[in-house]
Amino acid sequence: MPKRQKSPEMARKSEQSPPAAPFGDPVVIPITGELDLHTFSPRELAPLLEDYLLACWEQGLTQVRIIHGKGTGQLKARVRSLLAKNPLVLAATDADGASGGWGATIVSLKPGPHHAAGDQQPETTSEE
């Protein structure tokens, strides 16, 4: 059976369009100090936490709430394991009841570049 020829129009389209990304477009996550893991797959967890915590640290945030849900506890255990290996993390504890209880982890980060010793904000003076 002979191969079907592409029309000139279809051939141009296939030459012009780049191949689709295998995982879709990158997701932009606002750096708010709160990360909800419910919409992410387990294989995204390690790079996601590393990148998000670094971004929070770079912005001077010293506390981050990671929402992993209660479930079976497997996701929480994986999150805690990754946090224990992260050099930016000082501590990780369960959130209080109003912030998610054991379905969320509060992460204390080391002071970021905005909190460096000797790096003080200039004082403002008001003119009267």
C-alpha positions as CSV (number, residue, x, y, z in Angstrom):
1,M,0.0,0.0,0.0
2,P,1.6,3.4,-1.0
3,K,2.3,6.0,1.7
4,R,-0.2,8.8,1.8
5,Q,1.4,12.1,0.8
6,K,1.0,15.1,3.1
7,S,-0.6,18.1,1.5
8,P,1.8,21.1,1.1
9,E,-0.2,22.9,3.7
10,M,0.1,20.1,6.3
11,A,3.9,19.7,5.5
12,R,4.4,23.5,6.2
13,K,2.4,23.2,9.5
14,S,4.5,20.3,10.7
15,E,7.7,22.1,9.9
16,Q,6.6,25.2,11.6
17,S,5.2,23.9,14.9
18,P,7.5,22.7,17.5
19,P,6.7,19.3,19.1
20,A,4.3,19.5,22.1
21,A,6.0,19.4,25.5
22,P,5.5,15.9,27.0
23,F,4.2,17.3,30.2
24,G,2.5,20.5,29.0
25,D,3.6,24.0,29.8
26,P,5.4,24.7,33.1
27,V,3.2,25.6,36.0
28,V,4.0,29.0,37.5
29,I,3.5,28.9,41.3
30,P,3.2,32.1,43.2
31,I,5.7,32.3,46.1
32,T,3.3,33.0,49.0
33,G,4.8,30.8,51.7
34,E,2.1,28.2,51.2
35,L,2.4,25.2,48.9
36,D,-0.6,22.8,48.4
37,L,0.7,19.5,47.1
38,H,-2.8,18.1,46.2
39,T,-2.5,18.9,42.5
40,F,1.0,17.5,42.0
41,S,2.1,14.0,41.2
42,P,4.5,12.1,43.5
43,R,7.3,12.2,40.9
44,E,7.2,16.1,40.9
45,L,7.6,16.3,44.7
46,A,11.4,16.4,45.2
47,P,12.2,19.1,42.6
48,L,9.0,21.0,43.5
49,L,9.9,21.2,47.2
50,E,13.5,22.1,46.4
51,D,12.6,24.8,44.0
52,Y,9.8,26.3,46.0
53,L,11.8,26.4,49.3
54,L,14.7,28.0,47.5
55,A,12.4,30.7,46.0
56,C,10.9,31.4,49.4
57,W,14.3,31.6,51.0
58,E,15.5,34.0,48.2
59,Q,12.5,36.2,48.9
60,G,13.3,36.3,52.6
61,L,10.5,34.1,53.9
62,T,11.4,32.2,57.0
63,Q,8.2,30.1,57.4
64,V,6.4,28.0,54.8
65,R,3.3,25.9,55.1
66,I,3.2,22.8,53.0
67,I,-0.2,21.2,52.7
68,H,0.1,17.4,52.0
69,G,-3.3,16.3,53.4
70,K,-3.9,13.6,56.0
71,G,-4.6,10.5,53.9
72,T,-2.5,7.5,54.7
73,G,0.5,9.5,55.9
74,Q,2.8,8.4,53.0
75,L,3.0,11.8,51.4
76,K,3.6,13.5,54.7
77,A,6.5,11.0,55.4
78,R,8.0,11.7,52.0
79,V,7.7,15.4,52.5
80,R,9.4,15.2,55.9
81,S,12.2,13.0,54.5
82,L,12.9,15.5,51.7
83,L,12.8,18.4,54.2
84,A,15.3,16.6,56.5
85,K,17.8,16.6,53.6
86,N,17.3,20.2,52.5
87,P,20.1,22.5,53.8
88,L,17.7,25.5,53.9
89,V,15.4,23.9,56.5
90,L,15.9,24.5,60.2
91,A,12.8,22.6,61.4
92,A,9.6,21.0,60.2
93,T,6.6,20.5,62.5
94,D,2.9,19.7,62.3
95,A,0.7,22.8,61.7
96,D,-1.6,23.8,64.5
97,G,-5.3,22.8,64.2
98,A,-6.3,26.1,62.5
99,S,-3.6,25.7,59.9
100,G,-4.3,22.1,58.9
101,G,-3.1,20.0,61.9
102,W,-1.2,16.9,60.8
103,G,-2.4,17.5,57.2
104,A,0.1,20.3,56.9
105,T,3.8,20.9,57.8
106,I,5.2,24.2,58.9
107,V,8.8,24.6,57.7
108,S,11.2,27.0,59.3
109,L,13.8,28.2,56.9
110,K,17.3,29.6,57.6
111,P,17.4,33.4,57.2
112,G,17.7,34.2,53.5
113,P,19.9,36.7,51.7
114,H,17.7,39.6,52.8
115,H,18.5,38.7,56.5
116,A,22.3,38.6,56.1
117,A,24.3,40.0,59.0
118,G,25.2,43.6,58.3
119,D,22.7,43.8,55.5
120,Q,20.4,46.3,57.1
121,Q,17.7,48.3,55.4
122,P,18.4,52.0,55.3
123,E,16.5,54.0,57.9
124,T,13.8,56.3,56.7
125,T,13.5,59.7,58.1
126,S,10.4,61.8,58.0
127,E,10.6,65.4,57.3
128,E,8.2,67.6,59.1
